[in-house]
Amino acid sequence: MIENYLNGLSMISDWGVLLAIAAGTLLGVVIGALPGLTSAMAVALLLPLTFGMPAVMGVGMLLGVLCGAGAGGAIPSILLNIPGSPASVATSLDGFPMARNGEAGRALGIAIVASFVGGIVSAILLSMLAPPIAEFALRFGPAEYFALSVFGLVIIASVASQSMIKGLIAGLLGLFAATVGMDPITGVARFTFGELSLLTGISLLPALIGLFAVSQLIKDAIDYANVGSRHDAPIDALQIRTARPRWRDTFSHWRALLSGVGVGSVIGPVPGAGASIASLISYDQAKRWSKTPERFGTGNPEGVVATESSNNAMIGGSLIPTLALGVPGEAATAVLLGGLLIQGITPGPALFADPSGTIYGIFLAYLVANIFMLLVMWLGIRYFVRILAVPRKLLLATVTTFCFIGVYGVAGDIFDIWLMLGFGVLGYFLNRYGFGTAPLVLGLILGPIAEANLRRGLLIFEGDWTPFLTRPISATFLCLAILLLALTLWQNLRSRA
């Protein structure tokens, strides 16, 4: 174990790797501070920059984006009552009242420390829990991986949209998109319609940028057309006197801190739960354990401590199933999984058995990303908020330009741009009508895994499908998937009654 971590340390000790992590963290904070630009979108936008980088450098940059975006969402939530991401909604409940009461600097300082503590704890748990989970996954065969893929699709579809049925439909669309290209067993071209660019399947990068970035740009452009310049935030009215880490202030609310870190660490590994669920649950638990629950919603620092520590603790937790099993914990790690595959890194037990120690370099890169997040938030908090004053039309034009350049620059194929735009329009309508894009992404990523292992298992078992139901691990995952579907359906019927 010590030798593995020493190998990982040698991978991240290079100045280029450290600069990549720092740059990713900085960009993550900036994007996280912009309302509507989620961490999943941030990772998708920066995927093209990681091409050509060594594996640990590229993944470290994306992990920096995750950490930075998770913490940066607190900036507009506290200052403007505009959540930077869905996970920051709970932060605004007490953060904005604090700012309105003249405590903006204190609220930001508490958010910085709480995010840092949550991130460090989650990094430690990631390095402790991911290896044994991956070791357990060594028992997996084709039947187990197929069942795990089905479980991942079901759980993300049940919680990532407004209804289970809509989530399943979006997941099925992703599964259909995953069948485009060469058959994994026979090598026959499927659904390519004579387009050579589709022989290798639908490229992940154009699909991810289209679903998360272009779809959001379309929504923002429509909103801007409706409200015009009134959509821009009145930054000049805000006065931030001091914004520094508030260590003593944060740890004085230790109950809320433990609540946030605990809930985020538990919710994070659950595929599909997401930071928004974790932050709301941690806020509720902090209120229950507080000695002054009546102060919540009026500017109570405990609310900020609980939600921000939960947000970043959830990120490390969501990386556990992503790295150990190849099942993303939430939308952002689903995009990160695509980045891992593009980098040539296949999550799962084989990654932990790699003698190069790449996975331990990733662990340490995530730890370093949290340290950079603390430094970036501390040194730049008064400057990041000025980004919100950028006219919305300029921001939309700039992000759109980066989307086109990023997608075309990877392979130089104009078809990828059309693919990006197509997925962008599809993502816009999926979000508008409550289907969600995360199930589609999971279908696109997990679909090939499910299909290949299903067919490989049928070949191994000579056409007999009963081992998929009788082998203990695969049967457990399939039963859990059925139970989850039944539970979600029952909850939906109960809520309508």
C-alpha positions in Angstrom: 0.0 0.0 0.0 2.8 2.4 0.9 4.6 1.6 -2.3 1.4 2.3 -4.3 1.0 5.7 -2.7 4.6 6.5 -3.3 4.1 5.7 -7.0 1.0 7.9 -7.0 2.9 10.7 -5.3 5.6 10.6 -8.0 2.9 11.0 -10.6 1.4 14.2 -9.1 4.7 15.7 -7.9 5.4 17.0 -11.5 4.8 20.7 -11.9 2.7 20.1 -15.0 0.3 17.9 -13.1 0.0 20.4 -10.2 -0.6 23.3 -12.6 -3.3 21.2 -14.4 -5.1 20.5 -11.2 -4.8 24.1 -10.1 -6.1 25.3 -13.5 -9.0 22.9 -13.3 -9.9 24.0 -9.8 -9.8 27.6 -10.8 -12.0 27.1 -13.9 -14.3 24.9 -11.8 -14.8 27.7 -9.2 -15.5 30.2 -12.0 -18.0 28.0 -13.8 -19.6 27.0 -10.5 -20.1 30.6 -9.6 -22.1 31.2 -12.8 -25.8 30.4 -12.3 -27.0 27.5 -14.5 -23.5 26.1 -15.3 -23.4 22.9 -13.4 -20.4 20.8 -12.4 -21.4 18.2 -15.1 -21.4 20.9 -17.7 -18.0 22.2 -16.4 -16.4 18.7 -16.8 -17.9 18.3 -20.2 -16.6 21.7 -21.3 -13.1 20.9 -20.1 -12.9 17.4 -21.5 -11.2 18.5 -24.8 -8.4 20.2 -22.8 -7.3 16.9 -21.3 -6.6 15.2 -24.7 -2.9 14.6 -25.1 -2.3 14.9 -21.3 -1.0 12.0 -19.3 -3.7 10.1 -17.5 -3.2 11.4 -14.0 -2.8 15.0 -15.3 -6.0 14.9 -17.3 -8.0 13.2 -14.6 -6.6 15.4 -12.0 -7.7 18.5 -14.0 -11.2 17.1 -14.2 -11.2 16.3 -10.5 -10.1 19.9 -9.8 -13.1 21.0 -11.9 -15.4 18.9 -9.8 -14.1 20.3 -6.5 -14.0 23.9 -7.7 -17.5 23.8 -9.2 -18.9 22.2 -6.0 -17.5 25.0 -3.9 -18.0 27.8 -6.4 -21.8 27.3 -6.5 -22.0 28.9 -3.0 -20.8 32.3 -4.3 -24.0 33.4 -6.1 -26.2 31.5 -3.6 -24.9 33.6 -0.7 -24.4 36.9 -2.5 -27.4 37.0 -4.8 -29.8 34.2 -3.8 -29.2 32.7 -7.2 -28.1 29.1 -6.7 -25.0 28.4 -8.8 -26.1 24.8 -9.1 -29.0 22.7 -7.9 -26.9 21.5 -5.0 -26.5 25.2 -3.8 -30.2 25.7 -3.4 -30.1 24.7 0.3 -27.0 27.0 0.8 -29.0 30.0 -0.2 -31.6 29.3 2.5 -29.4 30.7 5.2 -26.4 32.1 3.2 -28.4 34.9 1.5 -30.1 36.0 4.7 -26.6 36.3 6.2 -25.4 38.4 3.3 -28.5 40.6 3.6 -27.7 41.0 7.3 -24.3 42.4 6.4 -22.4 39.1 7.0 -21.6 38.2 3.4 -17.9 37.8 4.2 -18.5 35.6 7.1 -20.9 33.4 5.2 -18.4 33.0 2.3 -15.6 32.2 4.8 -17.7 29.5 6.5 -18.6 28.0 3.1 -15.0 27.8 2.2 -13.9 26.0 5.3 -17.0 23.7 5.3 -16.4 22.7 1.7 -12.7 22.0 2.4 -13.4 19.8 5.4 -16.1 17.9 3.5 -13.7 17.4 0.5 -10.8 16.2 2.7 -12.9 13.7 4.6 -14.3 12.4 1.4 -10.8 12.0 -0.1 -9.8 9.9 2.9 -12.9 7.8 2.6 -12.4 7.4 -1.1 -8.8 6.0 -0.6 -10.0 3.7 2.2 -13.2 2.3 0.7 -12.6 2.1 -3.0 -9.8 -0.6 -2.9 -11.8 -3.1 -0.9 -14.9 -2.5 -3.1 -12.8 -3.1 -6.2 -11.3 -6.2 -4.6 -14.8 -7.5 -4.0 -15.5 -6.7 -7.7 -12.9 -9.2 -8.7 -15.5 -11.9 -8.2 -17.6 -10.3 -11.0 -18.1 -12.1 -14.3 -20.3 -11.3 -17.3 -23.5 -12.0 -15.3 -22.5 -9.8 -12.4 -21.4 -6.9 -14.6 -24.7 -7.1 -16.6 -26.7 -7.1 -13.4 -24.7 -4.2 -12.0 -25.2 -2.2 -15.2 -29.0 -2.8 -15.0 -29.0 -1.7 -11.4 -27.1 1.4 -12.2 -29.5 2.3 -15.0 -32.5 1.7 -12.8 -31.3 3.7 -9.8 -30.2 6.7 -11.9 -33.4 6.7 -13.9 -35.5 6.6 -10.7 -34.0 9.6 -9.0 -32.6 11.8 -11.8 -35.8 13.0 -13.3 -39.3 14.1 -12.3 -40.8 10.7 -12.6 -39.6 7.1 -12.8 -41.3 6.5 -16.2 -39.6 9.6 -17.7 -36.3 8.6 -16.3 -36.6 5.1 -17.7 -37.5 6.5 -21.1 -34.5 8.7 -21.1 -32.3 5.8 -20.1 -33.7 3.6 -22.9 -32.9 6.4 -25.4 -29.3 6.2 -24.1 -29.3 2.4 -24.5 -30.6 2.8 -28.1 -27.9 5.4 -28.9 -25.3 2.9 -27.4 -26.2 0.4 -30.1 -25.0 2.6 -32.9 -21.7 1.4 -34.5 -20.0 -1.9 -34.8 -21.5 -4.9 -33.1 -19.2 -5.8 -30.2 -19.4 -9.6 -30.9 -19.9 -10.0 -34.7 -18.5 -6.7 -35.9 -21.5 -5.9 -38.1 -22.4 -2.2 -38.6 -25.6 -1.1 -36.9 -27.7 2.0 -37.4 -24.9 3.9 -39.1 -27.0 4.8 -42.2 -23.8 4.9 -44.3 -22.1 7.5 -42.1 -18.5 6.4 -41.6 -18.1 8.6 -38.5 -20.6 6.4 -36.7 -18.8 3.1 -37.3 -17.0 3.5 -34.0 -20.3 4.5 -32.3 -21.5 7.8 -31.0 -18.5 9.8 -29.7 -18.8 10.6 -26.0 -17.4 14.1 -26.1 -19.9 15.6 -28.6 -22.8 13.8 -26.8 -21.7 15.0 -23.4 -21.1 18.6 -24.4 -24.4 18.7 -26.3 -26.5 17.2 -23.5 -25.0 19.4 -20.7 -23.6 22.5 -22.3 -25.5 23.2 -25.5 -28.9 22.3 -23.9 -28.2 24.8 -21.1 -27.1 27.4 -23.6 -30.4 27.0 -25.5 -32.3 27.4 -22.3 -30.3 30.5 -21.3 -30.6 32.1 -24.7 -34.4 31.7 -24.6 -34.5 33.1 -21.1 -32.4 36.0 -22.1 -34.6 36.7 -25.1 -37.6 36.9 -22.8 -36.2 39.1 -20.1 -33.2 40.8 -21.8 -30.7 42.7 -19.7 -32.8 42.3 -16.6 -31.4 38.8 -16.4 -28.0 40.3 -15.5 -27.2 40.5 -11.8 -26.8 43.9 -10.1 -23.3 43.2 -8.8 -22.3 46.8 -8.1 -24.7 47.0 -5.1 -22.8 44.3 -3.3 -20.1 45.2 -0.9 -17.9 42.4 0.4 -15.6 43.8 3.0 -13.7 40.6 4.1 -13.9 37.1 2.8 -11.4 34.8 4.5 -11.7 31.2 5.8 -13.5 31.1 9.1 -12.0 28.1 10.8 -13.1 28.7 14.4 -16.5 29.9 13.3 -17.1 26.7 11.2 -15.8 24.2 13.8 -17.9 25.9 16.5 -20.9 24.5 14.7 -19.5 20.9 14.9 -23.0 19.3 15.0 -23.9 20.8 11.6 -20.4 19.9 10.3 -20.7 16.3 11.3 -24.2 16.1 9.9 -23.1 17.5 6.5 -20.0 15.4 6.2 -21.9 12.2 7.4 -24.9 12.7 5.1 -22.7 13.6 2.1 -20.4 10.6 2.6 -23.4 8.2 2.9 -25.5 9.7 0.0 -22.5 10.1 -2.3 -21.8 6.4 -3.1 -25.5 5.9 -3.9 -25.6 6.0 -7.7 -28.0 8.8 -8.9 -28.7 10.5 -5.6 -26.7 13.6 -6.3 -25.5 16.6 -4.3 -28.9 18.3 -4.3 -30.5 15.5 -2.4 -27.5 15.2 0.0 -27.5 19.0 0.7 -31.2 19.1 1.4 -31.0 16.0 3.7 -28.0 17.4 5.6 -29.8 20.8 6.0 -32.8 18.9 7.4 -30.7 16.9 9.8 -28.7 19.9 11.0 -32.0 21.6 11.8 -33.1 18.6 13.8 -29.9 18.4 15.8 -29.6 22.2 16.3 -30.3 23.8 19.7 -31.9 26.7 17.8 -33.8 25.2 14.9 -36.1 28.3 14.8 -33.2 30.3 13.5 -32.8 28.3 10.3 -33.9 30.3 7.3 -33.1 33.6 8.9 -29.3 33.6 8.5 -28.1 30.7 10.7 -24.4 29.8 10.0 -25.3 26.2 10.8 -27.3 25.9 7.6 -24.3 27.0 5.5 -21.9 24.7 7.3 -24.2 21.7 6.8 -25.0 22.2 3.2 -21.5 23.1 2.0 -19.7 20.3 3.8 -22.3 17.9 2.4 -21.8 19.1 -1.1 -18.1 18.4 -1.2 -18.3 15.2 0.9 -20.7 13.9 -1.6 -18.2 14.4 -4.5 -15.6 12.0 -3.0 -18.3 9.6 -2.1 -19.7 9.5 -5.6 -16.2 8.7 -6.9 -16.2 5.4 -5.0 -18.7 3.4 -7.2 -17.4 5.3 -10.3 -13.8 4.1 -9.8 -14.4 0.8 -8.1 -17.4 -0.5 -10.2 -17.7 1.8 -13.2 -21.1 3.0 -12.0 -21.2 6.8 -11.7 -22.6 8.3 -8.4 -24.3 11.2 -10.1 -24.4 13.3 -13.3 -21.0 15.0 -12.9 -19.2 11.7 -12.3 -21.1 10.2 -15.2 -19.4 12.8 -17.4 -16.1 12.1 -15.5 -16.5 8.4 -16.3 -16.6 9.4 -20.0 -13.4 11.4 -19.5 -11.8 8.3 -17.8 -12.7 6.1 -20.8 -11.5 8.7 -23.3 -8.2 8.8 -21.4 -7.9 5.0 -21.7 -8.7 4.3 -18.0 -11.2 1.6 -17.5 -12.7 1.8 -14.0 -13.1 -1.4 -12.0 -10.9 -4.0 -10.3 -8.3 -4.0 -13.1 -7.6 -0.4 -12.4 -6.6 -1.2 -8.8 -4.4 -4.1 -9.9 -2.5 -1.9 -12.3 1.2 -2.0 -11.1 1.7 1.6 -12.3 -0.4 2.9 -9.4 -2.5 5.2 -11.5 -5.5 4.9 -9.2 -3.4 6.0 -6.2 -2.2 9.0 -8.3 -5.9 9.8 -8.8 -6.6 9.6 -5.1 -3.8 12.0 -4.3 -4.8 14.3 -7.2 -8.3 14.6 -5.6 -6.7 15.4 -2.3 -4.5 18.1 -3.8 -7.6 19.4 -5.8 -9.3 20.1 -2.4 -6.3 22.0 -1.1 -6.2 24.1 -4.3 -9.9 24.7 -3.9 -9.3 26.2 -0.5 -6.5 28.4 -1.8 -8.4 29.5 -4.9 -11.6 30.3 -3.0 -9.6 32.2 -0.3 -7.5 34.3 -2.6 -10.0 35.0 -5.4 -13.4 35.2 -3.7 -13.7 39.0 -4.2 -12.8 38.7 -7.8 -14.9 35.7 -8.8 -18.1 37.5 -7.9 -17.4 40.1 -10.6 -17.9 37.5 -13.2 -21.6 37.6 -12.5 -21.5 41.2 -13.8 -20.5 40.0 -17.3 -23.4 40.7 -19.7 -25.4 37.5 -20.3 -25.2 37.8 -24.1 -21.4 37.9 -24.0 -21.2 34.9 -21.7 -23.5 32.9 -23.9 -21.5 33.7 -27.0 -18.2 32.9 -25.3 -19.3 29.5 -24.0 -20.9 28.6 -27.4 -17.6 29.3 -29.1 -15.7 27.1 -26.7 -18.2 24.3 -27.3 -17.6 24.4 -31.1 -13.9 24.7 -30.9 -13.6 21.9 -28.3 -15.7 19.4 -30.2 -14.1 20.1 -33.6 -10.6 20.3 -32.3 -10.5 16.7 -31.1 -10.9 14.8 -34.3 -11.4 17.6 -36.9 -14.7 16.0 -38.0 -17.5 18.3 -38.8 -20.0 15.5 -38.1 -19.1 15.8 -34.4 -20.4 19.3 -34.4 -23.8 18.2 -35.9 -23.8 15.4 -33.4 -23.2 17.9 -30.6 -26.0 20.2 -31.8 -28.4 17.2 -32.2 -27.8 16.1 -28.6 -28.1 19.7 -27.5 -31.6 20.0 -28.9 -32.5 16.6 -27.5 -31.1 17.5 -24.1 -33.1 20.8 -24.0 -36.4 19.1 -24.6 -35.6 16.3 -22.2 -34.9 18.8 -19.4 -37.9 21.0 -20.4 -40.3 18.1 -20.1 -38.8 16.5 -17.0 -37.0 13.5 -18.5 -33.5 14.6 -17.5 -30.3 14.1 -19.3 -28.4 12.0 -16.7 -30.3 8.8 -17.4 -29.5 9.2 -21.1 -25.8 9.6 -20.4 -25.9 6.6 -18.1 -27.6 4.6 -20.9 -25.0 5.7 -23.4 -22.1 4.7 -21.1 -23.5 1.6 -19.4 -25.3 0.3 -22.5 -22.2 -1.2 -24.2 -21.2 -2.7 -20.9 -24.6 -4.3 -20.3 -24.9 -5.6 -23.9 -21.3 -6.9 -24.2 -21.6 -8.8 -20.9 -25.0 -10.1 -21.6 -24.0 -11.6 -24.9 -20.6 -12.8 -23.5 -22.4 -14.5 -20.7 -24.8 -16.2 -23.0 -21.9 -17.5 -25.0 -20.1 -18.8 -21.9 -23.3 -20.4 -20.5 -24.1 -21.8 -24.0 -27.3 -19.9 -24.3 -28.6 -20.6 -20.8 -29.9 -17.4 -19.2 -30.6 -18.9 -15.7 -27.1 -18.2 -14.3 -27.9 -14.5 -14.6 -30.6 -15.2 -12.0 -29.0 -17.9 -9.9 -25.5 -16.5 -9.3 -25.6 -14.8 -5.9 -24.1 -11.4 -6.8 -26.0 -10.9 -10.1 -29.2 -12.1 -8.5 -28.8 -9.6 -5.7 -28.3 -6.7 -8.0 -31.3 -7.7 -10.2 -33.5 -8.1 -7.1 -32.3 -4.7 -5.8 -33.2 -3.2 -9.2 -36.7 -4.7 -9.1 -37.2 -3.6 -5.5 -36.1 -0.1 -6.4 -38.5 0.1 -9.3 -41.4 -1.2 -7.1 -40.6 1.2 -4.3 -40.4 4.2 -6.7 -43.6 3.2 -8.4 -45.3 2.8 -5.0 -44.1 6.2 -3.9 -45.4 7.8 -7.1 -48.8 6.3 -6.7 -48.9 7.3 -3.0 -48.0 10.9 -3.8 -50.8 11.1 -6.4 -53.4 9.6 -4.0 
